[in-house]
């Protein structure tokens, strides 16, 4: 029978994504192999965000702190703390911190193995791999 998992946030690894953007993976396939989903948190400094991209699975994002925008199909929506989005697999989207304070999000993917396809280049990379950068540094 699978065992439960506890993550001490103070000991969770940090993945630097470029531009000061930092992700903390929580439930991911290589540390929790029985999980059927993937979760983590990302912190965006003021003025930073993700480029337009899509995933191979559905995604939910909840703003934990701060404010910013969510863009999909050319429509920009203002986000505040606890606002939540649902993004179907394959739908290009982006999040961007438009404030002068950090913005943190919790993301949940409906798959254990996640990919990101960058809209501009068409390149598909494994989620959180060294090629999965938010900005070029």
N, C-alpha and C positions, 0 to 999 in steps of 0.2 A: 504494500500500500504506500502511495506517495506521502512524503512528509511535508508539513507546512514549512513556511520560510518566514523569518523575521529579518528585517533590514534596519539596522541602526543608521539613521541618516547621517550621523557624524562620521561614520566609517564607510559610507557609500563612496565608490570611486567617482572622480570627476573626469569628464572628457571635455577637453578644450576644443571648441568648434570654430575658432577664428573670431576676430573682432571683440574679444572679451566675453563671448557667449560660452557658457559652461552648462553641460548636461550632466545630471546624475542618473544613470540607469538604475532602476529599481528591480523590477521583475523582467529578466531577459533570458533567452533560451540557453545561453552557455552557463548561466549560474543557477537557473531554476528550470531544468529540462522538462519537467512534467507540466509546466504552465502552457496554456493554450492562447496566451495573450502576452503583450509586452507593455511595460509601463516605465515611466521615468519623469523627471522634472528638468526643465531648462530655464536658465536665467539669462535674460537679455539686458545688457546695459542700455542706457538712454541712446536713442538713435539707431540701434542695431536690430536686425531681424533676419528671418530666413528668406532665401530667394524663392521664387515661384517653383513649386515642386508638387509631385504626387507620390502616392504609395501604392503598394500591391494589395493593401487591405484597408478596411474602414478604420477611421481614427476619431477619437474624441479628445478635445482639448478644453481644459478649464483653466481660467486665469486665477492664479493663487494670490498674486499681489500685483499692483501697478495697473497701468492702462496701456492700450495700444490699438492696433488695427488688425483685422482679418480681411483678406482679399480673396475673392473667388469670382470667376467669370466677369472681371472688371468692376465688380461691386465691392466697395470698401465699407466695412462695418466697424464702428467704434466698439472697443471692448473695455470692460471694467472688471474689478475683482468679482470672481465667482461666475462671470458669464461663461457659457459653455457652447462649444461648436461640435457638430457632427459632420464629418467629411467622408463621403463614400470613396471606396477604392478607385484610383485612377483620376480623381478630380484635382486639377492643379489649384493650388492655394498657397498663401503665405501669411505669416504673422510678423508684425513689426512693432517695436516699442517706439511710440511717438512722443513719449513724455520725457521729463528730465529726471526721472527716478527709475530704478530697475523694474523690470516686468518679469514675473515668474509664471510658468505654466506647468500644469500636470498633463501629460499625454498618455493615452491608452490606445494601443493598436490591437485590432481583433485578429492577430496572428502571432505565432511564436517567432517566425522569421520574417523580418520586415526589410523592404527595399525602399529607396528614395530615387525617383527619377527627376532630374533637374530639367525644368521646362525649356530653358534657353538652349541647352546643349543636347538634350535627349539622353544624356548619360544616366545609366542606372547603377547605383552602388548599394552595397549592404549597409543597412542602417547602423550608425555609430562606428563604421569602419574609418580608417584613416582618410579615405576619399570623401567621407560624408561631412564636408565642411559647410558652415553657414556663409562664411565670407572668405575670400582669398587673403592671405596675410603675406 
